[in-house]
Amino acid sequence: MAHESTLDATLLSLLACPQDKGPLQLVRTESGASVLYNPRLRRAYPVDNGIPVLLIDEAREVADTEHEFFTAQS
């Protein structure tokens, strides 16, 4: 498995959800993959080899238990 680099804090502060234009949180899934998470809409955007994929069609819905896991990280 390829190592995912973390996103630069400056870049992270500039990124916004394409759907509601609000801030995103960089979190790790239980499997260790990085995602950009919008807790307001409960949508997770993938980070592919350190590159955020901020396409609405690529985001996935997050269930209650995963939402709790993500919000506990921030």
Salt bridges, closest charged atoms under 4 A:
ASP20 OD2 - ARG40 NE 2.87
GLU61 OE2 - ARG43 NH1 2.56
ASP64 OD1 - ARG42 NH1 2.43
GLU66 OE1 - ARG60 NH1 2.89
